[in-house]
Amino acid sequence: MLRFRHRSCLARPSMRGAPVMARTRIFLIDPNSALVEATCALFAESDYVQIVGAAADLNQALDRIALLRPDFVLIDFIQADQTTFGLIRNLKAQPAAPHVIVMSIYDSPRYEQAARVAGADGFISKVELVHCLEPLVASFAPVPLPRSKRHTGSLHAFSSCA
């Protein structure tokens, strides 16, 4: 299990005032604990995104996803093997399935296509994660984010999900 130096991943109310909409619950799967910790810290006070849990590998993730029932699961592409693709298919087959977003340090059409073929709902570059996660999440929501939260970077919600 990942250990965090800061408790920023704990689900807690926003510190910036009343949220304008319910926060979207996100679960991260990434072997890089520094990236997970930084992502949790960045979004700890977000009015839109709530990181509810994380796992370093797929075996750790399965039970925690079932328990936490996140709205979104972000999966690191470096783990994109048949086991990961099986997890994506399994998650998408469940009732009230979470949206599955593949993230990668490589912002390449080849990786985006592999994510699409695996059944993911979208793809996001880790380089643009800070700027693009909230708008990508909002692209699935019935209520749009305020204009100040939108970004035109490399985020891709696949057309079948938009």
C-alpha positions in Angstrom: 0.0 0.0 0.0 1.2 3.5 -0.8 2.3 5.6 2.2 1.8 9.3 2.0 3.9 11.8 4.0 1.0 14.2 3.9 -2.6 13.4 4.5 -3.7 15.3 1.5 -5.4 12.2 -0.1 -7.9 11.9 2.6 -11.4 12.8 1.6 -12.3 16.1 3.2 -14.4 19.1 2.5 -13.0 21.9 0.3 -11.1 24.5 2.2 -11.9 27.2 -0.4 -15.5 27.7 0.5 -18.7 26.1 -0.6 -18.3 23.9 -3.6 -20.2 24.9 -6.7 -21.0 21.3 -7.5 -20.4 17.9 -5.9 -16.8 16.9 -6.2 -15.9 14.0 -8.4 -14.3 11.1 -6.6 -11.1 9.8 -8.3 -8.9 6.7 -7.6 -5.3 6.6 -8.9 -3.3 3.6 -10.0 0.3 4.5 -10.4 3.6 2.9 -9.1 5.2 6.3 -8.7 4.3 7.3 -5.1 5.9 10.7 -5.6 3.5 11.4 -8.5 0.5 10.1 -6.6 1.4 12.2 -3.5 2.0 15.4 -5.7 -1.4 14.8 -7.5 -3.1 14.4 -4.1 -1.6 17.6 -2.8 -2.4 19.6 -5.9 -6.1 18.6 -5.8 -6.5 18.5 -2.0 -8.4 21.8 -2.0 -10.2 21.5 -5.4 -13.8 22.2 -5.5 -14.3 19.8 -8.3 -11.9 16.8 -7.8 -11.4 14.6 -4.8 -8.7 12.0 -4.8 -10.3 9.3 -2.6 -7.5 6.6 -2.9 -4.5 5.2 -4.6 -2.7 2.0 -5.3 0.7 1.2 -6.6 -0.5 -1.8 -8.6 -3.6 -3.5 -9.9 -3.7 -6.2 -7.2 -3.9 -3.4 -4.5 -6.4 -1.5 -6.6 -9.2 -4.1 -7.1 -10.4 -4.3 -3.5 -10.0 -0.6 -2.8 -12.0 0.4 -5.9 -14.8 -1.9 -4.9 -14.8 -0.4 -1.4 -14.4 3.3 -2.4 -16.6 3.2 -5.5 -14.9 6.2 -7.3 -16.5 8.1 -10.2 -13.2 7.9 -12.1 -10.2 5.6 -12.1 -6.9 6.9 -13.5 -4.5 4.2 -14.6 -0.9 4.7 -15.4 -0.1 3.6 -19.0 3.2 2.0 -18.0 1.1 -0.7 -16.5 -0.8 -1.1 -19.8 -0.5 -4.8 -20.3 -3.2 -7.5 -20.7 -3.9 -7.4 -16.9 -4.5 -3.7 -17.1 -6.7 -4.1 -20.1 -8.6 -6.8 -18.3 -9.1 -4.5 -15.3 -10.5 -1.8 -17.6 -12.9 -4.2 -19.2 -14.0 -5.6 -15.8 -14.6 -2.1 -14.4 -16.5 -1.0 -17.5 -18.8 -4.1 -17.3 -19.9 -3.4 -13.8 -23.2 -1.6 -13.0 -22.5 2.0 -12.2 -19.1 1.6 -13.8 -16.5 4.3 -13.1 -15.1 6.3 -16.0 -11.6 5.0 -16.7 -8.9 7.4 -17.9 -5.5 6.2 -19.0 -2.7 8.6 -18.2 0.8 8.5 -19.6 4.0 10.5 -19.6 3.9 10.0 -23.4 1.4 12.3 -25.2 1.2 10.2 -28.3 -1.6 9.1 -30.6 -0.3 5.6 -30.4 -0.8 5.5 -26.6 -4.2 7.2 -26.9 -5.3 4.6 -29.4 -4.1 1.8 -27.1 -6.2 3.3 -24.3 -9.3 3.5 -26.6 -8.9 -0.1 -27.7 -8.6 -1.2 -24.1 -12.0 0.3 -23.4 -10.9 3.4 -21.5 -13.1 6.5 -21.6 -10.3 8.9 -22.1 -6.6 9.6 -22.1 -4.6 12.3 -20.4 -0.9 13.2 -20.5 0.8 13.3 -17.1 2.6 16.5 -18.3 -0.8 18.2 -18.5 -2.5 16.4 -15.5 -2.4 19.5 -13.3 -4.2 21.7 -15.9 -6.4 19.1 -17.6 -7.8 16.7 -15.0 -10.6 19.0 -13.8 -11.7 19.9 -17.4 -11.5 16.2 -18.4 -13.6 15.2 -15.5 -16.0 18.0 -16.3 -16.4 16.8 -19.9 -18.4 13.9 -18.5 -20.5 16.0 -16.1 -23.9 17.4 -16.9 -22.9 20.8 -15.4 -20.0 22.5 -17.0 -17.1 23.9 -15.0 -16.8 27.7 -14.8 -14.8 29.1 -17.8 -11.8 29.8 -15.5 -11.3 26.1 -14.9 -11.2 25.1 -18.6 -8.0 24.3 -20.4 -7.3 23.5 -24.0 -4.3 21.2 -23.5 -3.9 17.6 -24.4 -7.0 16.0 -22.9 -9.1 13.5 -24.8 -12.5 12.2 -23.9 -13.2 9.6 -26.5 -16.1 10.5 -28.8 -18.1 7.5 -27.7 -18.2 8.9 -24.2 -18.6 12.6 -24.8 
